[in-house]
């Protein structure tokens, strides 16, 4: 049961999709600079249903290496979620300096909830970029994946 519009109503999962680059925490490094790079994508239909919602969960493991600056300026990972080419969600995380130098290991996770999407087939894409690429390098290492669910009232 979930709360929607002040009343409780049962809901059901009608679609599930995912894109997985790696489930490993130390996969081959994928360098990320200041230019957005497509790292994940998948398609998923949204059936006709009033009060539907799409829940997307993204996880990206990464490391900062060759860091040139000291706090507060650090390499900063920007993740952007586009649906049919339109930005609908994002997350930004700066590397947290660690004692002892490189590499600085991080995991960025975020959820995006979309409601009342019209019936259609949608393309979901995650782009990654380093907003502070002059301050150090970012390598995506994993895990790197996104899952999407379409949920409708029963």
Residue frames as qw, qx, qy, qz and C-alpha x, y, z in Angstrom:
[[0.000, 0.891, 0.454, 0.000, 0.00, 0.00, 0.00],
 [0.431, 0.034, 0.008, 0.902, 1.16, 3.47, -0.66],
 [0.030, 0.732, 0.379, -0.565, -0.03, 6.98, -0.03],
 [0.246, 0.153, 0.482, 0.827, -1.05, 8.89, -3.17],
 [0.217, -0.426, -0.332, -0.813, -3.33, 11.90, -3.11],
 [0.380, -0.337, 0.407, -0.759, -4.24, 11.39, 0.53],
 [0.894, -0.087, 0.151, -0.413, -5.73, 7.91, 0.17],
 [0.381, -0.395, 0.827, 0.125, -4.17, 4.48, 0.37],
 [0.835, 0.394, -0.061, -0.379, -4.36, 2.30, -2.70],
 [0.817, -0.182, 0.493, 0.239, -2.73, -0.99, -3.66],
 [0.335, 0.784, -0.381, -0.357, -0.17, -0.83, -6.43],
 [0.930, 0.041, 0.342, 0.126, 1.49, -3.31, -8.72],
 [0.238, -0.558, 0.565, 0.560, 4.77, -3.54, -10.60],
 [0.770, 0.539, 0.264, -0.218, 4.03, -3.72, -14.35],
 [0.705, 0.643, -0.193, 0.230, 7.47, -3.18, -15.93],
 [0.617, -0.686, 0.277, 0.269, 11.07, -3.64, -14.85],
 [0.742, 0.604, -0.094, 0.275, 14.24, -2.87, -16.79],
 [0.584, -0.716, 0.203, 0.324, 17.92, -2.34, -16.09],
 [0.619, 0.705, -0.272, 0.213, 21.27, -1.46, -17.56],
 [0.763, -0.584, 0.197, 0.192, 24.44, -2.88, -16.05],
 [0.396, 0.794, -0.456, 0.064, 27.96, -1.85, -16.99],
 [0.499, 0.224, -0.777, 0.312, 29.51, -3.85, -14.13],
 [0.712, -0.628, -0.228, -0.216, 28.54, -5.27, -10.75],
 [0.785, -0.075, -0.283, 0.546, 32.18, -5.36, -9.65],
 [0.283, -0.928, -0.091, 0.224, 33.62, -2.69, -7.38],
 [0.297, -0.657, 0.467, 0.511, 36.98, -2.75, -9.19],
 [0.758, 0.527, 0.371, 0.099, 36.08, -3.10, -12.85],
 [0.588, 0.209, 0.214, 0.751, 38.32, -1.72, -15.59],
 [0.107, -0.547, -0.209, 0.804, 38.70, 2.06, -15.18],
 [0.320, 0.698, 0.518, 0.378, 36.50, 4.27, -17.37],
 [0.307, -0.159, -0.107, 0.932, 38.05, 7.78, -17.49],
 [0.050, 0.836, 0.541, 0.075, 35.57, 10.66, -17.15],
 [0.341, 0.013, -0.008, 0.940, 36.50, 14.24, -18.06],
 [0.150, 0.333, 0.259, -0.894, 34.51, 17.48, -18.37],
 [0.429, 0.100, -0.522, -0.731, 32.54, 16.20, -21.38],
 [0.752, -0.063, 0.406, -0.515, 29.37, 14.18, -20.62],
 [0.176, 0.262, -0.920, -0.232, 29.87, 10.47, -21.39],
 [0.817, -0.119, -0.179, -0.535, 26.98, 8.04, -21.92],
 [0.053, -0.399, 0.882, -0.244, 27.56, 5.26, -19.38],
 [0.248, 0.211, 0.921, -0.216, 24.18, 3.48, -19.12],
 [0.441, 0.150, -0.194, -0.863, 21.01, 3.25, -21.21],
 [0.145, 0.210, 0.967, 0.006, 17.89, 1.15, -21.60],
 [0.359, -0.166, -0.337, -0.854, 14.34, 1.38, -22.91],
 [0.038, 0.234, 0.894, -0.380, 11.10, 0.63, -21.12],
 [0.200, -0.479, -0.567, -0.639, 7.40, 0.91, -21.99],
 [0.154, 0.107, 0.559, -0.808, 4.98, 2.77, -19.74],
 [0.019, -0.427, -0.862, -0.273, 1.45, 1.36, -20.15],
 [0.249, -0.510, -0.190, -0.801, -1.69, 3.49, -20.00],
 [0.523, -0.490, -0.656, 0.237, -2.65, 3.95, -16.36],
 [0.153, -0.863, -0.009, -0.481, -3.67, 6.97, -14.34],
 [0.530, -0.772, 0.295, -0.190, -1.42, 7.78, -11.38],
 [0.940, 0.128, -0.149, 0.277, 1.49, 5.66, -12.64],
 [0.190, -0.915, 0.349, 0.069, 5.01, 6.28, -11.45],
 [0.837, 0.385, -0.291, 0.257, 8.46, 5.28, -12.62],
 [0.571, -0.777, 0.256, 0.064, 11.14, 4.70, -10.01],
 [0.736, 0.551, -0.291, 0.264, 14.78, 4.75, -11.16],
 [0.663, -0.706, 0.212, 0.129, 17.72, 3.81, -8.92],
 [0.638, 0.678, -0.278, 0.235, 21.27, 4.56, -10.10],
 [0.720, -0.623, 0.216, 0.219, 24.58, 3.45, -8.53],
 [0.641, 0.684, -0.224, 0.265, 28.02, 4.50, -9.77],
 [0.753, -0.551, 0.093, 0.348, 31.29, 3.55, -8.05],
 [0.515, 0.787, -0.084, 0.330, 34.24, 5.78, -8.89],
 [0.701, -0.437, -0.073, 0.559, 37.66, 6.96, -7.82],
 [0.163, 0.981, -0.105, 0.023, 39.49, 10.28, -7.95],
 [0.845, -0.132, 0.121, 0.504, 43.16, 10.03, -8.90],
 [0.485, 0.224, 0.118, 0.837, 45.97, 12.52, -9.53],
 [0.175, -0.899, -0.402, -0.002, 44.17, 15.09, -7.38],
 [0.474, 0.416, -0.077, 0.772, 45.88, 18.46, -7.73],
 [0.207, -0.614, 0.056, -0.760, 43.91, 20.61, -5.32],
 [0.165, -0.108, -0.815, 0.545, 43.19, 20.54, -1.64],
 [0.066, -0.694, -0.716, 0.044, 39.72, 21.03, -0.17],
 [0.607, 0.290, 0.548, -0.497, 37.32, 22.58, -0.87],
 [0.611, 0.557, -0.303, -0.474, 37.96, 22.09, -4.62],
 [0.496, -0.203, 0.843, 0.060, 38.03, 18.40, -5.59],
 [0.159, -0.008, -0.800, -0.578, 37.14, 16.36, -8.66],
 [0.469, 0.193, 0.468, -0.724, 33.33, 16.33, -8.83],
 [0.105, 0.161, 0.922, 0.336, 31.21, 13.64, -10.49],
 [0.481, 0.245, 0.112, -0.834, 28.00, 14.82, -12.16],
 [0.181, 0.188, 0.949, 0.179, 25.48, 12.14, -13.12],
 [0.405, 0.242, -0.014, -0.882, 22.55, 13.19, -15.31],
 [0.368, 0.273, 0.888, -0.022, 19.46, 11.11, -16.10],
 [0.305, 0.258, -0.299, -0.867, 17.75, 11.87, -19.41],
 [0.487, 0.343, 0.790, -0.147, 14.42, 10.45, -20.51],
 [0.526, 0.676, 0.462, 0.232, 13.85, 10.76, -24.25],
 [0.488, 0.421, 0.041, 0.763, 16.63, 13.38, -24.25],
 [0.260, -0.787, -0.052, -0.556, 15.13, 15.51, -21.44],
 [0.261, 0.257, -0.698, 0.615, 17.01, 15.98, -18.15],
 [0.634, -0.533, -0.349, -0.439, 14.80, 14.64, -15.35],
 [0.784, -0.619, -0.004, 0.050, 17.26, 13.82, -12.54],
 [0.523, 0.629, -0.411, 0.402, 20.83, 14.36, -11.46],
 [0.756, -0.625, -0.054, 0.185, 23.34, 13.88, -8.67],
 [0.383, 0.766, -0.338, 0.391, 26.58, 15.68, -7.97],
 [0.813, -0.569, 0.001, 0.123, 29.27, 14.49, -5.57],
 [0.210, 0.840, -0.470, 0.170, 32.75, 15.83, -4.86],
 [0.761, 0.102, -0.574, 0.286, 35.58, 13.54, -3.89],
 [0.591, -0.795, 0.049, -0.126, 36.14, 13.42, -0.15],
 [0.304, 0.702, -0.605, 0.223, 39.86, 13.79, 0.54],
 [0.942, -0.296, -0.154, 0.021, 41.45, 10.78, 2.18],
 [0.367, -0.792, 0.479, 0.092, 44.58, 10.68, 4.29],
 [0.664, -0.221, 0.660, 0.272, 47.39, 9.04, 2.40],
 [0.086, 0.437, -0.519, -0.730, 46.64, 10.31, -1.11],
 [0.625, 0.254, -0.408, -0.615, 45.34, 8.54, -4.18],
 [0.153, -0.365, -0.545, -0.739, 43.01, 6.96, -5.00],
 [0.330, 0.041, 0.462, -0.822, 39.93, 8.39, -3.34],
 [0.102, -0.226, -0.930, -0.271, 37.11, 5.79, -3.64],
 [0.365, 0.136, 0.270, -0.881, 33.48, 6.95, -3.75],
 [0.077, 0.356, 0.901, 0.236, 30.03, 5.55, -4.55],
 [0.272, 0.116, 0.038, -0.954, 27.25, 7.84, -5.76],
 [0.021, 0.376, 0.922, 0.089, 23.67, 6.59, -5.56],
 [0.256, 0.176, 0.159, -0.937, 20.46, 8.44, -6.36],
 [0.263, 0.443, 0.857, -0.004, 16.79, 7.80, -7.07],
 [0.190, 0.087, -0.233, -0.950, 14.50, 9.59, -9.48],
 [0.273, 0.432, 0.825, -0.240, 10.70, 9.31, -9.34],
 [0.156, 0.019, -0.414, -0.897, 8.57, 10.30, -12.33],
 [0.320, 0.351, 0.757, -0.448, 4.78, 10.43, -12.05],
 [0.521, 0.649, 0.391, -0.392, 1.89, 10.29, -14.49],
 [0.121, -0.375, 0.646, 0.654, 3.91, 9.55, -17.62],
 [0.714, 0.377, -0.060, -0.587, 1.83, 9.19, -20.79],
 [0.903, 0.070, 0.422, 0.046, 1.70, 5.78, -22.42],
 [0.483, 0.801, -0.346, -0.073, 4.81, 5.39, -24.58],
 [0.921, -0.034, -0.094, 0.376, 8.14, 3.63, -24.92],
 [0.149, -0.975, 0.163, -0.018, 10.86, 5.67, -23.18],
 [0.751, 0.353, -0.323, 0.454, 14.65, 5.80, -23.56],
 [0.558, -0.827, 0.047, 0.044, 16.55, 6.23, -20.28],
 [0.702, 0.463, -0.246, 0.482, 20.21, 7.37, -20.34],
 [0.569, -0.775, -0.008, 0.273, 22.81, 8.18, -17.68],
 [0.540, 0.693, -0.171, 0.445, 25.63, 10.57, -18.57],
 [0.692, -0.596, -0.096, 0.396, 28.70, 11.16, -16.36],
 [0.435, 0.729, -0.114, 0.516, 31.12, 14.11, -16.35],
 [0.607, -0.335, -0.323, 0.644, 33.79, 15.59, -14.07],
 [0.019, 0.959, 0.253, 0.125, 32.81, 19.18, -13.21],
 [0.275, -0.897, 0.329, 0.109, 36.29, 19.89, -11.77],
 [0.954, 0.228, 0.035, 0.191, 38.45, 18.00, -14.26],
 [0.372, 0.741, -0.340, 0.444, 41.35, 20.44, -13.81],
 [0.447, -0.658, 0.440, -0.417, 41.52, 19.46, -10.11],
 [0.375, -0.284, 0.880, -0.064, 42.00, 15.73, -10.70],
 [0.389, 0.113, -0.753, -0.519, 40.85, 12.75, -12.70],
 [0.710, -0.044, 0.453, -0.537, 37.78, 10.56, -12.23],
 [0.273, 0.169, -0.899, -0.297, 37.70, 6.90, -13.20],
 [0.814, -0.154, 0.050, -0.558, 34.46, 4.96, -12.98],
 [0.062, 0.371, -0.922, 0.090, 35.28, 1.56, -11.45],
 [0.585, -0.238, -0.695, -0.343, 31.96, 0.06, -10.44],
 [0.364, 0.417, 0.825, 0.111, 29.47, -1.01, -9.58],
 [0.159, 0.234, -0.224, -0.933, 27.75, 0.90, -12.41],
 [0.025, -0.338, -0.904, -0.260, 24.05, 0.18, -12.93],
 [0.360, 0.010, 0.116, -0.926, 20.52, 1.56, -13.09],
 [0.047, 0.324, 0.945, 0.023, 17.17, -0.14, -12.54],
 [0.311, -0.042, -0.102, -0.944, 13.76, 1.13, -13.56],
 [0.064, 0.336, 0.924, -0.170, 10.29, 0.09, -12.37],
 [0.315, -0.247, -0.287, -0.870, 6.85, 1.16, -13.57],
 [0.036, -0.260, -0.861, 0.436, 4.22, 0.93, -10.85],
 [0.314, -0.300, -0.373, -0.820, 0.48, 1.49, -11.30],
 [0.491, -0.121, 0.515, -0.692, -2.53, 1.43, -8.99],
 [0.110, 0.123, 0.982, 0.092, -4.45, -1.84, -8.96]]
